[in-house]
Amino acid sequence: MELKIENLTKQYGNKMAIQNVSCTLKPGVVGLLGANGAGKSTLMRMICGVMKPTSGTVRLGKYDVTDMSYRNLLGYLPQDFGYYPDFTGMEFLLYVAALKGLDKKTAKERSENLLEQVNLEKDAKRKVKTYSGGMKRRLGIAQTLLNDPKLIVLDEPTAGLDPKERVRFRHIFEQLGKDNIVLLSTHIVSDIEKCADRILVIKDGQKVFDGTEQETGKDLESFYLDIFGGEE
Amino acid sequence: MGTLYRYEIKKLLCQKILWIAVALMTLILIGVGITDVVTGRAAISKNYKEFSGREIDDSLIKEVQEAEDQDHYIVFRSFINFCMGTADYENVNEQEVYATRENNNQNQMKQAKLSDAEINYWNQKEAEVKKPFTYQYEEGYAGIYTSVYVANFMLLLLSAIGICGIFADERINGTDQIIFSSVSKEKLFIAKILAGLSMEIILAVYLYGALSICSFGIYGFSGFNAPLQIRIPGCMLNITIGQTYIYLCVLFLIAGIIYSAFAMFLSQVLNNRSAATAIMVIGLFLSMINVPEAFGLLSKVWSYLPGAYIGSWTFTEYRLIHIFGKFFNNLQMAPVFWMIASMIFIAIAGCSYKHYQVKGK
């Protein structure tokens, strides 16, 4: 299954947040690199159908982003999102599972498996407000995978995680990328240099690079600094 | 849908501020009830029980005029004073009391600029009212009539506190991104609306129930079949105190529905809990303003605002609505208007929700 993005543009008044971005993504981990404010989150929101583009199309296989079937194949972890503090970890996952249209039995099974996968099984019955930042992020990643998605969009997924957890999640992303399209945005080069099969670089809303790490011709850190300089 | 509904209810119930507000309002309601006990009014009013079943006629009026212990007859003095529009009740008789009451009603209808057809409508209603009125001890219900407008304001405040975040909080927390990338957006909207409505109905039942328990606990239940005129002499409808109690209860529930629908509408359209709450509170204060009848249509529309509507004055509102050649009084039309308004608010919120897009944080 391919994700086909064609001439995607988002304009706010006179400001172009995303300009004519086109690309086709195949299963594997795709790192979306860019400085803060480059347009990564806007692009991801349009890919996830939560924001309408000014122009352009997004299709996953035969489904347009506006189709409900597209949503069935999508898992999305937004960059900044709150959790319901009085829900337990398990309740949060069951709630998102209900949003994703999973039946009760499947929801429970999937939630238990995912809590184990993100190492939160012992904290499943604790309220989310008692979770640390890293635990919340892990819970966020778990909710992304509830519906066994084919397109996984992760906006800054490793923010707030400690180095050990970052490594753990890099392995999870690599595993997921074997059969699915994993689009992973970050402004931290080390997050993707070890696991991304392909790198997209966004600057001022425009795609400025699309290729493998080898195609950058140098190490990713230097490549990034060449494009963005001191921008953060 | 059931799972989503359950979680939406949980989200609403997890708001600490709502529980604090409910606790405070319960204390206020209990305080209002206890005041009558502390001031001794409750004890005095128990004396009226002995008059239950007596007609307010010449014999009783004479008894009131000749009594040495006037406190014993306060309820009848109030009735005569209200009908006569004066504190001088020493030289009046039954015929004068009832005739003056009717004259006052006619004058009020003229002041309200009612047409002859409207006046005729009311005269027909008045003809159905049996006179002289038969007194029955009904202090339990009276206590509710005098406090129900306070409970109504409380209900409006609780809607503002408890429901205004139902859509807006998702935006503020950023959870809207999860919701809008899921497949059950429409189902979630319905679940949220049902959760908001059901919580408001629970709050309305609780407040009206608390008010009733306080009043009936102190004064008892008797007086269900008493004519409303012994408490609200200006009323021209053939309606009993008990029927009025049930009507107010239903009205209170429907008021809850419109408050809740309005709060959810504001929450979705403004996407800001504070702004929605502020508008609800401003609405509460505005509804306390009495727009005089001289302002015509504005005054008529204003009188139907639920914040201004619920109270004993509702039963002396003479202005009618003319639809398809028939007259309808405010007691008939208010619930219909409120239900229609609620549906409009929900429909607009639904439209806005459908077209809503996640914005950057």
HADDOCK unambig.tbl for C-alpha pairs under 7 A between the chains (distance, minus, plus):
assign (segid A and resid 48 and name CA) (segid B and resid 181 and name CA) 5.99 0.50 0.50
assign (segid A and resid 49 and name CA) (segid B and resid 181 and name CA) 6.22 0.50 0.50
assign (segid A and resid 50 and name CA) (segid B and resid 177 and name CA) 6.42 0.50 0.50
assign (segid A and resid 50 and name CA) (segid B and resid 180 and name CA) 5.52 0.50 0.50
assign (segid A and resid 50 and name CA) (segid B and resid 181 and name CA) 5.78 0.50 0.50
assign (segid A and resid 50 and name CA) (segid B and resid 357 and name CA) 5.90 0.50 0.50
assign (segid A and resid 50 and name CA) (segid B and resid 358 and name CA) 5.62 0.50 0.50
assign (segid A and resid 51 and name CA) (segid B and resid 357 and name CA) 5.16 0.50 0.50
assign (segid A and resid 51 and name CA) (segid B and resid 358 and name CA) 5.59 0.50 0.50
assign (segid A and resid 52 and name CA) (segid B and resid 357 and name CA) 6.93 0.50 0.50
assign (segid A and resid 68 and name CA) (segid B and resid 183 and name CA) 5.93 0.50 0.50
assign (segid A and resid 71 and name CA) (segid B and resid 181 and name CA) 6.38 0.50 0.50
assign (segid A and resid 71 and name CA) (segid B and resid 182 and name CA) 5.91 0.50 0.50
assign (segid A and resid 71 and name CA) (segid B and resid 183 and name CA) 5.82 0.50 0.50
assign (segid A and resid 72 and name CA) (segid B and resid 183 and name CA) 6.66 0.50 0.50
assign (segid A and resid 78 and name CA) (segid B and resid 177 and name CA) 6.67 0.50 0.50
assign (segid A and resid 80 and name CA) (segid B and resid 174 and name CA) 6.49 0.50 0.50
assign (segid A and resid 81 and name CA) (segid B and resid 173 and name CA) 5.90 0.50 0.50
assign (segid A and resid 81 and name CA) (segid B and resid 174 and name CA) 4.28 0.50 0.50
assign (segid A and resid 81 and name CA) (segid B and resid 175 and name CA) 5.46 0.50 0.50
assign (segid A and resid 82 and name CA) (segid B and resid 173 and name CA) 4.56 0.50 0.50
assign (segid A and resid 82 and name CA) (segid B and resid 174 and name CA) 5.57 0.50 0.50
assign (segid A and resid 82 and name CA) (segid B and resid 175 and name CA) 5.80 0.50 0.50
assign (segid A and resid 83 and name CA) (segid B and resid 175 and name CA) 6.89 0.50 0.50
assign (segid A and resid 86 and name CA) (segid B and resid 14 and name CA) 6.59 0.50 0.50
assign (segid A and resid 95 and name CA) (segid B and resid 4 and name CA) 6.67 0.50 0.50
assign (segid A and resid 95 and name CA) (segid B and resid 7 and name CA) 6.81 0.50 0.50
assign (segid A and resid 98 and name CA) (segid B and resid 3 and name CA) 6.61 0.50 0.50
assign (segid A and resid 98 and name CA) (segid B and resid 4 and name CA) 6.37 0.50 0.50
assign (segid A and resid 99 and name CA) (segid B and resid 179 and name CA) 6.78 0.50 0.50
assign (segid A and resid 99 and name CA) (segid B and resid 182 and name CA) 5.84 0.50 0.50
assign (segid A and resid 99 and name CA) (segid B and resid 183 and name CA) 6.49 0.50 0.50
assign (segid A and resid 99 and name CA) (segid B and resid 184 and name CA) 5.15 0.50 0.50
assign (segid A and resid 100 and name CA) (segid B and resid 182 and name CA) 5.11 0.50 0.50
assign (segid A and resid 100 and name CA) (segid B and resid 183 and name CA) 5.35 0.50 0.50
assign (segid A and resid 100 and name CA) (segid B and resid 184 and name CA) 6.23 0.50 0.50
assign (segid A and resid 101 and name CA) (segid B and resid 183 and name CA) 6.48 0.50 0.50
assign (segid A and resid 101 and name CA) (segid B and resid 184 and name CA) 6.32 0.50 0.50
